[in-house]
């Protein structure tokens, strides 16, 4: 979206925002990802992001990347299956009643189908990032679905320094610095209530 500061979003806070709409308590947030190793800048930004998520209570499950044969194109591996397994294992362990799956990947249709068949008493909500849509093949297995808004992402933007798990400070990568004049929604003047 051309707004790199939105990448520095706290996924736990985002989960709280999603839950608030339905008066739910957030129990767990899982982030399935893979850290690129071939680009040092991306690797370091991704590691800082992951560390900030872990410090915020998010469970980070890592996959890996491979290069497609005959090309220089990197492909992320294991994130889809890690998401599916995490969702199903937590459902089996009765960790949650509602699950929000944030993905625009149509491969998650199989995850949604197995989840709804195995756990019909649990609710699945499909969520897509801004500029994407919840895949059409996922929607039939969801009680609802929506596209995350830029406002929600802005509310979840973390400060420039995040306290780490070992008393260290995790510094926001300079590539994620907010544009000049940007103010976090928590610090913006409150609009007066309508009479």
Buried (B, 14 or more C-beta within 10 A) or exposed (E): EEBBBBBBBBBBBBBBBBBEEEEBEBEBBBBBBBBBEEEEEBEEBBEBBBBBBBBBEBBBBBBEBEEEEEEEEBEBEBBBBBBBBBBBEBBEEEEBEBBBBBBBBEBBBBBBBBBBEEBEEBBBBBBBBBEBBBBEBBBEBBEBBBBBEEEBBBBBBBEEEBEBEEEEEBEBBEEBEBEEEEEBEEEEEEEEEEE
